[in-house]
Amino acid sequence: MTGAVETQLLSGWGRTAPSSARVLRPGSASAVADAMAAAGPRGTLPRGLGASYGDVAQNAGGTVLDMTAMGGLVRLDPDVGTLTAMAGESLDRILRAIVPRGWFLPVTPGTRFVTLGGAIANDVHGKNHHRDGSIGHHLLAFDLVLPDGSERTITPESEPDLFTATLGGMGLTGVITRATIRLLPIITSRMRQDTDRCTDIDDLMARMASGDADCRYSVAWIDCLAKGSSLGRGVLTSGDHAEPDALPHAQRLAPLRYAPRMLPSVPSGMPGVINTFTARAFNEMWFRRAPAHERDRIVNIAPFFHPLDAVGDWNRVYGRRGFVQYQFVVPFGEEAMLRRTLERLSAAGCASFLAVLKRLGPGRGMLSFPMEGWTLALDVPAAQPGLEDLLDGLDREVAEAGGRVYLAKDSRMDPGMLDAMYPELDRWLDVREQVDPDRRLHSDLSRRLELDRVRGGAAA
């Protein structure tokens, strides 16, 4: 075991539901096994860098395993384009190691400050899901410490059910200690970016539907406060990795240079500055400053994929009460539901300046969030008046449309919605019953959403 055992108040990135747990920093697979064996009735849970927005990586009254002590790169195999790394290694450190060598992650979420194990446990997706899928589509194998203390190497071929239950399983089937993924070869560390300013949600969705097949990466920012003929107006950004001959001459001298810039962090104790007035002003400015139609702009990898990472602790701008990130996906053909959602958000004066629309492809894990369809994510101050009723109503509409809410970002959903949203939930519960019949793995989310229940029975 690495470091002392201490009790800490932990929360997700949204800072809405903190809870206290004993925190251990295991330095080996055997230490992970020992921690699970010694866990009391509140159980244990692995945790990475705490970038999940809700309570998925918290375990009130129990034990939390800080997996960042188990970091490091194991092997980069340039012949086959694979990377083996410890689960506690951050995507930030991985990128700093592989980009200068001509490789990139096949999938990256909106922040690089997550661990590899956390990315797998939440089956993260990025701007290229419509084309390349989630991280699970590029995962070749992982080492898993099971609740009984045994350690196994899991592949899609060797144990397909345990593989797909762990992928997106939020750390509740075992503790990932190491993984091997396929990488994407690149020639430069720059991106070729196209931008279009879209007048309304119909214009935006039409451009995405017709253009996504031709670009690897695509994402749209939406003004959730716009109304009337401007409902859902937004800025569509798409692109791909740039070729050397597209770079300015000075950049061609070091085409794989990678040095993300960091600005000063938001100070602790900052009062919340996000409200309907500031969000409306920001949205107007952001929409107007975007080019109406721009092609082949060259930008660095970091601002293209991880713009918010440049500001440390940016979540503090929402104040001490924090914020809720709400993300859902509905199948293609449910565009009317998206319009109704935007109408409701606008009518409620929803103070979101981070609203993102993407198109997703098929999912991979039993509880993976992605499915073929449209996904909308938005950040809303937890103090927003009427927020609970608004999101409860959206949950029902999402479920009725055949969609689902992203559990890695959830902190408030009714457990009664799960069966409708996740059709493979029963399969996942079966696998969990097989690998953890004594329920040694727990989380605040698993209790809140009743994922600890015995298959077909009451909560454990």
ROFILO-383527 format. One record per residue: x, y, z of N, C-alpha, C in turn; residue in three letters. Coordinates in steps of 0.001 Angstrom, whole numbers, plus 500000, padded with zeros to 6 digits. Layout:
N
XYZXYZXYZALA
...
END
This chain:
460
500849498805500000500000500000500000500880501238500000MET
500505502226499194501278503458499080500584504575499850THR
501301505221500759500736506366501457499832505951502610GLY
499484506916503456498659506654504623497185506595504259ALA
496445505891505098494999505848504945494422507109505586VAL
493546507796504874492952508998505435491500509116505002GLU
490736509806505795489341510051505454489249511373504703THR
488571511334503553488470512526502714487026512758502291GLN
486711514019502065485427514389501480485622514432499973LEU
484924513563499253485096513426497807483830513871497081LEU
484032514394495887482885514746495055483265514537493607SER
482282514622492735482545514603491313482909516002490846GLY
483168516143489539483575517429488998482476518481489152TRP
481219518037489234480118518980489416479995519520490822GLY
480610518853491812480662519306493203479279519422493842ARG
478363518544493457476989518684493958476656517755495117THR
477337516621495255476932515648496268478145515031496939ALA
478944515810497676480148515256498308479810514234499377PRO
480699513267499557480533512279500615481909511875501123SER
481951511357502339483204511044503011483521509555502911SER
484800509235502670485232507839502570486684507711503014ALA
487070506498503395488473506186503660489171506040502312ARG
490278506718502120490988506688500843492313505967501010VAL
492513504937500203493769504187500152494406504397498788LEU
495738504284498740496462504423497471497236503131497210ARG
496577502127496643497271500856496400498353501017495348PRO
499478500346495565500572500410494617500746499161493795GLY
499871498168493991499998496906493266498649496212493214SER
498557495208492349497322494426492248497044493685493547ALA
498082493209494206497873492497495462497334493432496542SER
497776494697496528497249495667497491495784495966497208ALA
495404495992495930493991496160495578493174494992496121VAL
493681493770495934492984492574496417492838492613497934ALA
493897493027498627493839493104500091492790494124500537ASP
492717495230499832491754496275500205490328495775500033ALA
490061495042498968488709494517498776488372493465499819MET
489356492644500180489118491612501193488806492227502548ALA
489430493388502826489249494028504130488073494999504161ALA
487420495176503026486319496143502982485173495718503887ALA
484604496668504576483471496395505440482174496386504664GLY
481053496540505353479742496466504691479511497566503649PRO
480230498680503744480071499748502745480951499509501527ARG
481801498496501565482553498080500396483651499050499976GLY
484152498817498776485239499635498227484941499975496772THR
485736500902496218485499501381494860486776502009494311LEU
487148501730493053488285502427492454487896503834492006PRO
488879504744492055488660506129491645489917506625490938ARG
489723507388489859490853507951489145491112509384489562GLY
490960510318488629491246511725488893490006512530489278LEU
488880511857489476487680512547489955487038513460488938GLY
487184513137487642486637514009486604485222513651486192ALA
484680512524486682483275512227486424482427513283487130SER
481361513701486503480625514854487011479772514534488234TYR
479231513329488323478313512989489397478968512202490514GLY
478255511187491026478722510440492199479211509032491869ASP
479593508809490603480011507485490167481295507025490846VAL
482157507949491289483445507581491889483505507940493368ALA
482367507880494043482286508139495480481711506915496182GLN
482058506761497465481576505618498240481436506030499697ASN
480317506668500019480106507231501351480217506166502434ALA
481080506417503426481222505517504557482032504274504270GLY
482507504119503046483290502949502684484720503312502358GLY
485326502513501485486714502707501089486776503081499615THR
487622504023499295487877504420497909489357504178497611VAL
489638503523496489491012503243496076491469504301495082LEU
492380505135495494492962506148494614493960505443493697ASP
493557505214492449494347504386491540495492505150490875MET
495634506442491171496689507203490507498087506765490938THR
498179506032492051499486505498492449499938504373491518ALA
499007503792490774499336502712489839499343503270488420MET
500275504199488172500400504805486861501641504323486137GLY
501847504860484938503038504529484168502712503864482846GLY
503589504091481866503486503417480581504268502121480651LEU
503698501055480128504356499754480135505076499499478825VAL
504358499686477706504985499444476410504229500137475292ARG
504971500848474446504455501389473196505039500552472073LEU
504180499854471352504632498978470267504348499661468930ASP
505345500310468344505106501045467102504851500136465905PRO
505250498884465981505058497972464851503587497637464631ASP
502849497501465724501428497165465597500527498318466039VAL
501118499399466581500341500570466970499500500352468208GLY
500100499777469246499367499555470493500135500142471667THR
499384500457472714499962500970473948499437500159475110LEU
500347499722475979499970499116477251500376500069478361THR
499432500399479220499695501353480302498950500917481551ALA
499420501388482692498744501122483947497454501937484014MET
496477501409484704495149502026484720495146503394485372ALA
496092503658486274496127504941486955496836506033486192GLY
497338505717484994498008506729484187496975507660483555GLU
497250508953483551496308509912482986496449509970481478SER
495365510339480805495433510546479359496363511703479036LEU
496485512665479944497406513773479739498841513268479601ASP
499268512434480516500639511915480471500829510972479287ARG
499794510229478953499887509355477789500091510174476527ILE
499304511236476358499432512080475170500801512740475091LEU
501326513180476216502650513807476217503738512821475783ARG
503478511529475999504459510512475618504302510059474175ALA
503061509966473681502861509336472370502765510320471213ILE
502259511537471450502099512477470333503432512808469671VAL
504499513115470432505777513396469777506345512200469012PRO
505811511019469251506270509816468549505353509445467381ARG
504380510311467104503529510075465947502307509221466207GLY
501782509275467436500582508493467769499598509374468533TRP
498334509004468445497281509719469166496297508698469716PHE
495582509093470749494546508219471302493428508039470281LEU
492900506825470128491822506614469157490542507328469546PRO
490387507576470846489217508278471379489679509096472580VAL
489273510337472656489546511133473848488295511911474220THR
487942511926475510486793512736475936487177514208475959PRO
486310515047476517486522516477476509487590516970477458GLY
488140516081478280489263516427479141490302515320479062THR
491579515697479133492637514695479161493036514351480592ARG
492402515023481558492721514768482952491800513700483543PHE
491825512543482917491160511341483405492168510205483304VAL
491984509167484093492884508017484016492407507060482932THR
493338506214482485492984505200481493491929504255482062LEU
492084503840483308491088502955483917489726503605484023GLY
489703504893484373488432505605484450487784505757483092GLY
488601505967482054488061506077480699487391504777480269ALA
487992503657480644487415502358480292486166502083481125ILE
486239502367482421485105502103483309483873502901482921ALA
484066504026482225482935504836481760482767504772480248ASN
483567503956479583483534503797478121483385505151477440ASP
484372506009477638484271507391477171484208507459475646VAL
483578508519475173483484508787473746483982510206473500HIS
484185510542472238484665511868471896483954512431470691GLY
484633513296469962484041513955468801483978513042467580LYS
484558511853467692484616510956466533483806509676466729ASN
482864509672467656482128508431467904481329507988466687HIS
480801508927465925480021508582464737480841507770463738HIS
482165507869463862483044507193462912483887506091463557ARG
484419506365464766485383505451465382484899504789466661ASP
483707505141467132483194504509468336483802505059469612GLY
483594504341470722484096504737472033485439504065472277SER
486024504308473440487322503704473737487231502180473762ILE
486048501665474083485864500219474111486055499550472766GLY
485823500268471679486017499711470352487492499551470012HIS
488380500131470813489818500079470552490571499402471687HIS
489828498841472616490400498180473786490673496716473455LEU
491930496302473596492314494932473243492289494001474442LEU
492664494495475605492717493651476801492880494541478028ALA
492470494020479181492756494695480441492906493666481539PHE
493745494005482518493909493175483707492914493642484751ASP
492208492696485347491122493003486271491311492231487560LEU
491349492950488688491322492304490002489862492142490395VAL
489442490900490524488050490603490855487811490728492347LEU
486572490856492774486280491009494200486764489857495065PRO
486973488663494480487490487546495279489009487594495415ASP
489656488622494847491098488782494977491903488234493822GLY
491285487464492948492009486918491800492206488001490742SER
493233487835489910493501488777488835493499488026487512GLU
492769488567486542492681487914485238492878488948484138ARG
493426488477483025493503489299481826492262489030480999THR
491504490080480736490210489952480068490321490494478650ILE
489865489712477683489801490168476290488385489939475778THR
488046490567474648486703490329474082486493488876473691PRO
487585488165473403487472486768472988487453485816474182GLU
488261486110475205488395485171476324487166485171477229SER
486656486364477552485492486473478446484623487626477968GLU
483872487394476906483115488503476298482110489157477238PRO
481453488388478089480459488987478986481113489869480036ASP
482190489384480640482864490196481645483525491410481007LEU
484011491254479783484599492377479065483562493476478871PHE
482403493138478331481404494165478027480651494640479272THR
480693493874480360480098494349481611481024495335482312ALA
482327495128482196483298496018482828483439497321482047THR
483349497216480719483407498390479862482145499227480070LEU
482297500378480698481130501185481050480465500724482329GLY
481084499766483039480493499213484263480798499995485510GLY
481468501131485388481666502109486474482393501541487677MET
483303500590487430484130500053488499483435499064489396GLY
482283498556488996481481497696489870481606496214489559LEU
482465495837488616482708494409488335484111493985488736THR
484954494918489121486335494642489470487163495893489288GLY
488444495794489616489341496946489537490325496730488393VAL
490261497599487397491180497537486262492551498040486720ILE
493601497272486430494946497676486838495855497999485654THR
495566497449484487496399497676483310495560497412482070ARG
495891498085480952495098497900479735495972498100478506ALA
495534497477477410496189497626476119495165498135475115THR
495521499229474419494616499830473447495341500040472125ILE
494549500074471045495088500454469741495231501968469677ARG
496246502438468981496478503863468812496207504287467377LEU
496113505594467189495894506173465867497184506838465399LEU
497726506446464233498944507106463745498648508512463239PRO
499519509450463566499404510824463082500766511280462546ILE
500753512299461696501992512828461126502331514181461732ILE
501305514886462232501527516179462889500686516249464156THR
501018517228464983500240517461466203499251518610466016SER
498914518886464776497956519941464481496694519367463851ARG
495637520174463918494358519787463373493947520755462269MET
493280520210461272492687521023460212491211521210460567ARG
490823522428460904489503522700461483488619523508460542GLN
487374523058460391486347523788459649485298524300460643ASP
484752525478460373483749526063461265482586526614460448THR
481365526364460922480159526906460291479233527444461373ASP
478747528655461161477752529224462073476374528869461527ARG
475551528218462375474261527682461926473121528495462536CYS
472122528777461727471089529729462127470089529173463141THR
469844527860463105468880527251464031469173525762464116ASP
468384525049464919468647523637465161468456522799463898ILE
467511523160463044467311522400461809468508522546460879ASP
469011523766460748470204524014459939471387523227460491ASP
471538523249461803472654522570462457472597521057462245LEU
471445520452462515471335518999462370471475518564460918MET
470962519364460000471080519022458581472539519011458150ALA
473320519990458591474738520034458243475489518852458843ARG
475146518498460084475825517369460720475460516054460037MET
474197515883459724473747514646459093474385514439457724ALA
474584515525456994475134515402455642476654515411455621SER
477285515988456662478731516159456615479556515258457491GLY
478931514619458495479714513832459443480440512659458797ASP
479878512095457738480520510952457091481860511325456474ALA
482064512613456215483279513056455531484339513594456481ASP
484061513604457782485055514123458721485171513198459918CYS
486381513098460429486606512212461569486014512792462855ARG
486158514106463044485723514747464285484654515798463991TYR
483623515827464825482525516772464620481835517049465950SER
481586518318466229480884518699467451480244520059467223VAL
479117520294467869478433521578467721478151522177469087ALA
478438523464469224478018524227470395476656524828470091TRP
475746524769471085474378525263470903474069526350471925ILE
473375527363471484472871528411472360471517527960472904ASP
471507527480474140470278526946474731469278528026475125CYS
469691529279475085468787530354475461468115531012474263LEU
468546530635473052467942531235471846466502530758471693ALA
465661531623471119464235531320470977463763531606469560LYS
462497531252469317461859531588468056462580531037466848GLY
462779531874465844463426531426464620464904531101464816SER
465477531499465948466886531200466244467045530008467176SER
465947529308467476466007528182468412467104527193468001LEU
468005526919468931469045525931468669470148526410467748GLY
470270527723467571471378528194466744472692527731467362ARG
473719527569466532474955527053467085476123527202466149GLY
477260526674466603478504526715465849479004525290465681VAL
479106524854464438479565523508464112481060523535463818LEU
481796522689464526483237522564464322483548521130463930THR
484295520960462853484679519628462397486122519669461930SER
486697518488461734488077518484461286488717517127461318GLY
490031517119461067490826515899461058492275516295461312ASP
493112515294461500494527515550461736495162516120460470HIS
495956517166460635496539517881459507497751517148458940ALA
497934517276457646499128516774456964500231517827457049GLU
501506517417456951502610518384457081502549519528456084PRO
502127519257454854502135520330453859501055521376454101ASP
500136521110455046499111522096455398499594523071456464ALA
500740522784457092501222523606458192501964524836457691LEU
501926525929458456502811527065458172504270526598458219PRO
505118527282457505506503526839457366507179526631458720HIS
506981527550459663507648527455460961507235526189461715ALA
505978525768461566505508524576462269506015523291461625GLN
506398523358460366506899522149459705508246521703460259ARG
508935522611460934510228522266461512510072521334462715LEU
508917521370463371508641520480464510507180520050464418ALA
506858519207463426505448518893463151504742518127464263PRO
505491517481465154504868516696466218505067517332467599LEU
505412518603467622505581519272468905504250519301469657ARG
504312518974470945503088518919471755503400519502473126TYR
502878520686473403503114521358474684501876522163475054ALA
500847521510475609499599522205475948499839523373476898PRO
499166524489476615499300525680477447498303525636478599ARG
498724526136479745497855526221480910497766527662481378MET
496549528132481608496294529456482152496159529355483671LEU
496123530470484391495936530406485844494627529711486213PRO
494643529007487335493458528301487810492443529276488389SER
491187528876488363490136529659489012490354529573490524VAL
490352530674491239490654530646492673489595529919493490PRO
490045529308494566489133528632495487488222529652496160SER
486974529280496381486038530173497054485405531205496166GLY
485648531109494858485060532081493945483535531957493954MET
482816533062494084481348532977494035480877532599492641PRO
479727531970492564479200531559491276478926532745490367GLY
479404532670489131479211533784488196478351533372487004VAL
477864532127487015477045531656485901475574531793486274ILE
474854532610485540473421532774485713472828533068484345ASN
471531533273484285470885533487482990471447534713482284THR
471728535771483036472239536999482419473627536775481816PHE
474559536199482613475920536013482104475955534973481001THR
475120533933481124475085532909480073474554533489478765ALA
473533534337478855472975534947477648474006535850476963ARG
474743536596477769475768537477477214476900536669476581ALA
477319535613477273478383534775476713477930534114475416PHE
476719533567475418476238532869474228476169533796473016ASN
475723535032473231475647535984472135477045536287471586GLU
477982536507472511479354536789472102479974535603471361MET
479783534395471897480392533194471303479833532936469907TRP
478537533132469741477928532907468432478439533936467424PHE
478511535211467811478895536269466882480372536204466506ARG
481222535756467433482654535745467136483066534565466252ARG
482211533560466152482544532401465321482483532772463842ALA
483407532260463035483341532528461592482054531959460999PRO
481456532688460074480252532184459423480552530945458591ALA
481721530917457992482102529780457143483621529826456960HIS
484324528945457641485780528940457576486274527515457317GLU
487295527402456462487825526094456107489335526038456338ARG
489780524857456812491197524492456891492024525403457794ASP
491425525834458874492206526566459879493088525563460622ARG
494355525879460841495270524980461534495318525359463018ILE
494991524389463884495009524602465333495751523443465984VAL
496209523660467191496888522603467929495895521585468472ASN
496401520404468777495557519322469285494850519723470575ILE
495574520314471521495001520588472844493769521483472789ALA
493798522644472137492575523468472104491467522865471262PRO
491800522016470307490757521387469497489975520362470323PHE
490677519549471103490017518484471856489688518871473300PHE
490541519664473925490418519903475372490515521387475699HIS
489626522219475161489750523673475389489642524074476846PRO
488783523399477613488598523791479008489767523385479890LEU
490579522429479450491715521997480258492750523102480442ASP
492689524123479611493654525220479733493447526016481009ALA
492258525913481598491940526662482823491780525671483970VAL
492685525692484911492603524775486039491405525063486923GLY
490767523997487394489626524115488317488534525033487784ASP
488240524897486487487226525785485907485839525543486493TRP
485627524377487108484314524100487703483980525052488850ASN
484957525752489381484702526675490489483903527906490074ARG
483796528163488763483040529352488341481555529209488664VAL
481111527991489010479708527781489363479449528004490854TYR
480484528330491615480296528587493031480245527322493857GLY
480033527497495159480133526372496085479033525327495885ARG
477894525702495304476820524730495122477042523858493897ARG
477984524235493049478355523392491922477371523444490769GLY
477481522441489901476638522404488716476331520961488329PHE
475307520823487525474896519526487003475220519486485516VAL
475938518454485100476049518244483663475037517157483292GLN
474149517512482412473086516597481981473355516223480535TYR
473506514930480289473731514468478920472820513288478617GLN
472165513355477470471299512266477035471530511991475563PHE
471066510843475106471099510485473699469737509930473330VAL
469247510287472144468011509719471604468297509220470197VAL
467572508203469751467850507626468435467617508621467304PRO
468303508391466186467984509135464973466508508929464650PHE
465845509967464198464400509921463983463639510611465094GLY
464343510934466204463711511637467331464142513102467391GLU
464367513685466225464788515082466168463757516023466784GLU
462480515665466698461439516501467290461613516590468807ALA
462069515484469417462295515507470860463414516485471213MET
464454516533470381465537517489470605465014518929470542LEU
464161519205469558463605520551469452462777520901470687ARG
461951519949471141461140520206472341462041520470473549ARG
463143519736473642464072519931474749464643521341474722THR
465057521791473554465611523139473446464560524197473761LEU
463322523956473361462245524884473693462048524973475206GLU
462106523836475872461927523820477328463093524497478029ARG
464321524239477556465497524856478165465459526372477991LEU
465107526814476797465037528243476529463957528907477366SER
462781528273477438461674528841478209462013528929479697ALA
462828527968480174463205527952481584464364528896481890ALA
464913529548480849466066530418481059467266529652481543GLY
467469528460480994468513527543481459469896528165481243CYS
470587528438482334471848529183482287473014528275481919ALA
473021527805480683474106526950480212474859527645479086SER
476190527752479246476996528244478139477849527115477559PHE
477708525908478126478421524739477614477393523692477207LEU
476798523871476064475827522923475521476399522363474225ALA
476502521052474149477218520403473045476339519335472410VAL
476278519348471085475518518361470319476483517534469477LEU
476311516215469503477119515313468687476227514202468136LYS
476746513508467126476116512301466603476929511100467054ARG
476233510074467542476902508877468039476616507685467150LEU
477539506711467217477357505431466547476966504362467548GLY
477090503073467192476676501990468073477511501928469350PRO
476933501388470408477623501217471677478461499956471708GLY
479097499695472874479992498534473008479709497740474276ARG
479638498427475436479430497725476697477963497622477065GLY
477677496753478047476296496541478473475670497812479033MET
476452498604479774475945499855480337476613501068479699LEU
477207500883478519477799502017477823476712503005477432SER
477049504265477502476092505299477148475810505390475652PHE
476817505322474777476550505600473359475574504622472712PRO
474780505152471821473910504401470931473753505263469684MET
473329504690468596473178505472467377472119506554467579GLU
472528507805467467471577508876467676472252510200467969GLY
471434511144468441471875512493468785472105512580470286TRP
473237513150470682473478513361472110473661514845472392THR
472995515312473437473087516701473874473583516721475308LEU
474622517509475566475152517672476917475130519141477281ALA
474726519449478521474714520839478958475072520934480427LEU
475758522015480781476097522324482165475121523357482690ASP
474566523084483874473588524003484464473937524202485936VAL
473962525440486427474205525654487858473203524884488702PRO
473684524236489743472788523463490612471736524353491265ALA
472014525654491365471064526588491983470005527088491011ALA
470031526615489767469041527047488778467621526766489291GLN
466749527759489367465380527525489851464648526498488986PRO
463965525550489630463168524558488924463959523489488201GLY
465263523386488499466105522445487752465677520992487959LEU
465359520610489166465001519213489444463785518784488626GLU
462739519593488637461532519249487877461812519247486376ASP
462632520188485923462965520256484502463665518982484047LEU
464683518538484802465446517354484397464640516068484587LEU
463806516017485603462935514837485763462021514687484546ASP
461502515807484074460644515754482902461405515336481660GLY
462642515832481515463457515430480376463796513948480440LEU
464071513431481636464329511994481785463193511167481192ASP
461972511551481522460818510785481042460719510858479521ARG
460952512034478959460881512169477502461994511375476818GLU
463176511390477402464298510627476844463965509140476836VAL
463445508636477953463109507212478031462006506858477040ALA
460995507694476931459901507425475990460382507436474543GLU
461432508194474263461986508259472911462947507122472622ALA
463178506246473616464109505137473425465552505519473666GLY
465782506613474414467127507075474677467572506776476097GLY
468663507420476494469205507181477834469997508389478310ARG
470217508434479618471024509460480270472390508868480581VAL
473435509675480482474807509229480714475042509068482214TYR
475250507840482676475382507572484103476656508166484686LEU
477726508261483897478990508822484397478838510287484788ALA
477807510949484292477595512360484598476387512588485497LYS
475698511520485836474448511654486572474701511789488072ASP
473822512529488740473870512635490199472479512743490800SER
471406512527489943470072512797490492468958511984489850ARG
469221511090488957468160510397488241467412509393489124MET
466117509222488846465283508235489538465667506833489065ASP
465909505883489988466295504526489576465241503825488733PRO
463997504274488824462940503655488034463087503855486543GLY
463993504764486131464195505028484712465194504081484070MET
465979503382484895467111502617484369466714501508483401LEU
465716500718483756465357499568482923464946499987481520ASP
464231501103481426463804501571480111464973502113479303ALA
465923502756479990467035503387479286468139502412478907MET
468362501400479721469468500470479503468935499050479354TYR
468633498632478130468006497328477902468868496131478288PRO
470182496321478436471049495211478837471352495225480332GLU
470566495964481094470785496045482533470700494679483199LEU
469725493851482820469597492539483438470821491659483168ASP
471357491734481959472575490982481641473722491446482521ARG
473831492764482696474898493314483525474737492863484976TRP
473516492877485482473275492421486852473634490951487015LEU
473398490147485999473782488735486057475289488585486186ASP
476036489332485378477503489245485446477990489729486805VAL
477418490807487288477852491313488590477573490304489695ARG
476444489631489611476121488620490609477148487489490589GLU
477631487134489396478631486069489279479981486476489855GLN
480429487703489580481778488088489995481816488726491381VAL
480701489260491858480691489931493154479424489606493930ASP
479215488335494254477978487960494957477880488563496351PRO
479039488895496966479036489464498313478985490991498309ASP
478943491583497121478857493028496959479985493739497727ARG
481205493425497333482353494111497915482624495443497228ARG
482043495635496068482209496880495331480914497684495408LEU
481041498902495879479882499790496031480259501195495590HIS
479256501988495289479457503416495036478196504160495450SER
478326505466495605477133506274495883476121506113494756ASP
476608506063493522475711505889492380475032504522492411LEU
475783503474492758475185502131492746474079502005493784SER
474227502680494909473174502648495920471979503496495471ARG
472283504680494963471209505602494564470356505017493445ARG
470987504351492486470260503785491352469918502310491541LEU
470160501798492762469791500424493117470480499389492226GLU
471723499663491858472501498707491085473091497612491960LEU
472991497770493289473490496756494205472472495644494454ASP
471300495777493848470261494785494088470660493420493545ARG
470187492392494212470367491030493730469454490857492537VAL
469933490174491522469164489963490295467793489396490624ARG
466751490171490314465397489721490557464944489874491991GLY
465793490506492853465425490619494253465572492019494776GLY
465729492131496087465833493432496728467279493903496716ALA
467458495148497160468810495710497205469660494959498199ALA
470949494760497848471852494046498742472413495011499783ALA
END
